[in-house]
Amino acid sequence: MFLAVVLFSIMEFSKISEDSERYLLNTYNRLPVALRKGRGIRVWASDGREYLDFVSGIATNVLGHCHPKVVIAIQKQAQRLIHVSNYYHIEEQIKLAKLLVANSFADKTFFCNSGAEANEAAIKLARKYAKEHYSQSKFKIITALNSFHGRTMATLSATGQEKFHKGFEPLLSGFSYVPYDDFDALSAAVDKETCAIMLEPIQGEGGIRIPSADYMKKVRELCDANEIILIFDEVQTGMGRTGCLFAYEHFGIKPDIMTLAKGLGGGVPIGSMLTTNKFASAFQPGNHASTFGGNPLVCAAAVATIETILEDGFILDNCRRMGEYLVSKLNLLKSYHPEQIAEVRGKGLIAGMELTRDGLPIVKACLEKGLLINCTAGNVLRFTPPLIVEENEIDKLIDILDEVIGK
Ligand SMILES: *Cc1c(COP(=O)(O)O)cnc(C)c1O
């Protein structure tokens, strides 16, 4: 009987994986598991096996899988109204905008459906504002090497990584890249045609790179002195991930434009480009739009997500405490395996462990032991658990990593 069940689930999975290859474009290196159900930090696969999820949709499920408040908000909204055009006022969208504005530097927001779209909106707004208010020839945007801003043509052009550009040239003109966290390199790259500087407050895909404390302050001053618009891509770092609602709060400065996506909807696709009244004025009806952006369904989910994050301070507090715990445990692991682990970096619950070798085999070995982690930049294991993660779950992660890395 038991054998029959095991055999059935193996056959069932091989059918899933076969169909996946046959019907889906080959754009991802998928790991050999199909996830069917999730609660909190746990997910279950098609064969019923349980996994501890330290990927959490790559930083999307900030409250964990299927948080009851998010689920109920979606259910209720789905029964009432799912989508209407932005040619009408949408109350759920206004409610979400108010919450974002009340808790950030921004005065206004534009809603879209993804991180790339939010960055597209930011790039368009910066160019339009600079042309109209500064100079017709001010259109260049400086970004960082190893940055990641998305996969559309403009955001791909903004992304400072050649490996993503290959095969898609010519890119959009006007982008240049400088080493991250290197103020002299950045200021040397500025000229009269520079309209914006676009940075991640912490580089996510680039390998969890945290800039030095005074870097962003100097960048802010550089922008102010040269009529340059400062864009923070907080698609990965926003929504509490670093222990503050937004990562810019750590630096004691404010950007002019900020983009959000990943964690914003607690798992549903929504993006937001936020800015001040000054820059917002560059967009007038017809300049930018999105059919699905800010629809009632996703906004209801995002409202539930942000309200839960802010409710009683528990989530952000837990993120900070568990973040410190995670980094201290990872450092302990580093002391056990000094040959394998080069460095540990983290802020709140975005953490990276740089290995001295390729990380993918470690990701695969962890999967076999019931743990989901991710690897970025080739050799950096990335941990982005939900902000509700508990100490014993981090202990479990460390135990498995210890075992796998020690082999
Ligand atoms: C994931 C990510 C993006 C792209 O978001 P999509 O929703 O995949 O378009 C952009 N910027 C950063 C910093 C990201 O981490």
The ligand as an SDF file (V2000), in Angstrom:
LIG
                    3D

 15 15  0  0  0  0  0  0  0  0999 V2000
   12.8940   41.4300   -8.6540 C   0  0  0  0  0  0  0  0  0  0  0  0
   13.4300   42.7760   -8.8890 C   0  0  0  0  0  0  0  0  0  0  0  0
   13.0120   43.5540   -9.9830 C   0  0  0  0  0  0  0  0  0  0  0  0
   12.0890   43.0190  -11.0600 C   0  0  0  0  0  0  0  0  0  0  0  0
   10.8200   42.7410  -10.5730 O   0  0  0  0  0  0  0  0  0  0  0  0
    9.7840   41.9180  -11.4770 P   0  0  0  0  0  0  0  0  0  0  0  0
    8.5300   41.9460  -10.6670 O   0  0  0  0  0  0  0  0  0  0  0  0
   10.3540   40.5570  -11.6810 O   0  0  0  0  0  0  0  0  0  0  0  0
    9.6590   42.6650  -12.7600 O   0  0  0  0  0  0  0  0  0  0  0  0
   13.4900   44.8420  -10.0760 C   0  0  0  0  0  0  0  0  0  0  0  0
   14.3350   45.3480   -9.1600 N   0  0  0  0  0  0  0  0  0  0  0  0
   14.7530   44.6330   -8.1020 C   0  0  0  0  0  0  0  0  0  0  0  0
   15.6590   45.2520   -7.1050 C   0  0  0  0  0  0  0  0  0  0  0  0
   14.3200   43.3220   -7.9310 C   0  0  0  0  0  0  0  0  0  0  0  0
   14.7630   42.6060   -6.9010 O   0  0  0  0  0  0  0  0  0  0  0  0
  1  2  1  0
  2  3  1  0
  2 14  2  0
  3  4  1  0
  3 10  2  0
  4  5  1  0
  5  6  1  0
  6  7  2  0
  6  8  1  0
  6  9  1  0
 10 11  1  0
 11 12  2  0
 12 13  1  0
 12 14  1  0
 14 15  1  0
M  END
$$$$
